[in-house]
């Protein structure tokens, strides 16, 4: 059974940094691209970033380019999201999601970790 | 990277069918057969219901079906059941740089 467990969320002030982690199990982690998707309180889903199975190709939504960095450690089956220069509008539940491998979709999701940016 | 357009709400009685639309552009929905749909119950993580426009993952009831015409994709839920009441989101591949976009979500109410 695929399991994705996010951690690292919390309350930070604007301009501060936070690193999220996503521990994966139940599948061959280094065979699949991975994503971060966020959901602001009471709002819809928003794709944030993706990384190829090898970690060599990161992709970002325009609103996080230059501030967020996605990475992965295939030896630890863990996905990361380094978030710098956080803004109030980055407040959201951050989900990690596994790529199906075909069809450009997300077939497994973690339960999410809440990031609150507030002064 | 504009969001896809979904109606904010939809409803139907048990046993009825309801269709939710998802409108994009030639740069996303219309340009690729990579539309997917997700169901999200309150406080829960999203669940993949449809991928590649009309394919169902293992375990998803046949009551859920997907289609696409030009720049608009649709999710149809037939034989509505109480447990189908949830938020539904469409998503599409959006081209180079592995971009993905989501719709704003549709709240489905089973009357």
Interface residues (C-beta under 8 A of the other chain):
Chain A: X33 X35 X37 X44 X45 X46 X47 X50 X57 X59 X61 X62 X95 X100 X102 X103 X104 X105 X106 X107 X108 X109 X110 X111 X112
Chain B: X1 X3 X32 X34 X36 X38 X40 X45 X46 X47 X48 X51 X52 X55 X57 X89 X91 X92 X93 X97 X98 X99 X100 X101 X102 X103 X104 X105
